[in-house]
Amino acid sequence: AKKWINIRKSYGNFYKVPRNQTKLTIMLENLGMNYEGRPHSGLDDSKNIARIAIRMLQDGCDLRVNERIHGGQLMTVSSSVPLEGAPAPQMPRYRN
């Protein structure tokens, strides 16, 4: 893989939150979700990241490649068209 979507970057840009609010457990909490599985398990972390991505898509985020490797160096991929973000996620008032 030479190109990918860094969900932390996408989350921070879309919901307009600082980088210290883009840790996996904090992102889930801010979206009203609980961490599912064992912390730091690669499979469980990836499932939780997928849940965040699904929620972002539901909230109107246009997920795009935002990082790549070029010449062995990590590079940020900037979009030529600025995307409008959504307001920061709010905790739900009740759970189903």
C-alpha positions as CSV (number, residue, x, y, z in Angstrom):
1,A,0.0,0.0,0.0
2,K,1.5,3.3,-1.1
3,K,-1.6,5.4,-0.5
4,W,-4.2,5.4,2.3
5,I,-6.7,7.3,4.4
6,N,-5.4,8.3,7.8
7,I,-8.7,8.2,9.8
8,R,-7.2,10.3,12.6
9,K,-6.4,13.2,10.1
10,S,-9.8,12.8,8.4
11,Y,-11.6,12.8,11.7
12,G,-9.8,15.9,13.0
13,N,-10.3,17.8,9.8
14,F,-14.0,16.8,9.4
15,Y,-15.1,17.4,12.9
16,K,-12.7,20.3,13.5
17,V,-11.1,18.9,16.6
18,P,-7.4,19.2,17.7
19,R,-5.0,16.3,17.2
20,N,-5.2,15.4,20.9
21,Q,-8.8,14.5,20.3
22,T,-8.0,11.9,17.6
23,K,-7.0,9.0,19.8
24,L,-9.0,5.9,19.0
25,T,-10.8,5.7,22.3
26,I,-11.5,9.5,22.4
27,M,-12.9,9.4,18.8
28,L,-15.2,6.6,19.7
29,E,-16.3,8.3,22.9
30,N,-17.1,11.6,21.1
31,L,-19.2,9.7,18.6
32,G,-21.2,8.0,21.5
33,M,-19.6,4.6,20.9
34,N,-17.8,2.2,23.2
35,Y,-14.6,0.4,22.3
36,E,-15.4,-3.2,21.2
37,G,-12.9,-5.9,21.9
38,R,-9.4,-6.0,23.4
39,P,-7.4,-2.7,23.4
40,H,-4.3,-2.8,21.1
41,S,-5.5,-5.9,19.3
42,G,-4.9,-5.2,15.6
43,L,-8.1,-6.9,14.6
44,D,-10.2,-5.2,17.2
45,D,-8.6,-1.8,16.6
46,S,-9.3,-2.1,12.9
47,K,-12.9,-3.0,13.5
48,N,-13.3,0.1,15.7
49,I,-11.6,2.3,13.1
50,A,-14.0,0.9,10.5
51,R,-17.0,1.8,12.8
52,I,-15.6,5.4,13.0
53,A,-15.2,5.5,9.2
54,I,-18.8,4.4,8.7
55,R,-20.1,7.0,11.1
56,M,-18.0,9.7,9.3
57,L,-19.5,8.7,6.0
58,Q,-23.0,8.8,7.5
59,D,-22.3,12.3,8.8
60,G,-21.4,13.4,5.2
61,C,-17.6,13.1,5.2
62,D,-16.0,12.4,1.8
63,L,-13.1,10.2,2.8
64,R,-10.1,10.6,0.5
65,V,-6.6,9.4,0.4
66,N,-4.6,11.8,2.6
67,E,-1.2,10.1,3.0
68,R,1.2,8.3,0.8
69,I,4.8,7.0,0.6
70,H,7.0,8.5,-2.0
71,G,10.7,7.7,-2.3
72,G,10.5,6.1,1.1
73,Q,9.1,9.3,2.7
74,L,5.7,9.7,4.3
75,M,3.9,12.5,2.5
76,T,0.6,14.3,3.2
77,V,-1.8,14.4,0.2
78,S,-3.6,17.6,0.1
79,S,-7.0,18.0,-1.6
80,S,-7.3,20.7,-4.3
81,V,-10.9,21.2,-3.2
82,P,-11.5,22.2,0.4
83,L,-14.1,20.0,2.1
84,E,-16.6,21.4,4.5
85,G,-16.6,19.7,7.8
86,A,-19.4,18.8,10.2
87,P,-19.7,20.2,13.7
88,A,-17.9,18.3,16.4
89,P,-19.7,15.1,17.3
90,Q,-22.0,15.4,20.3
91,M,-22.7,12.7,22.8
92,P,-26.2,11.2,22.2
93,R,-28.8,12.0,24.8
94,Y,-29.9,8.5,25.0
95,R,-28.8,5.1,23.7
96,N,-30.9,2.6,21.8
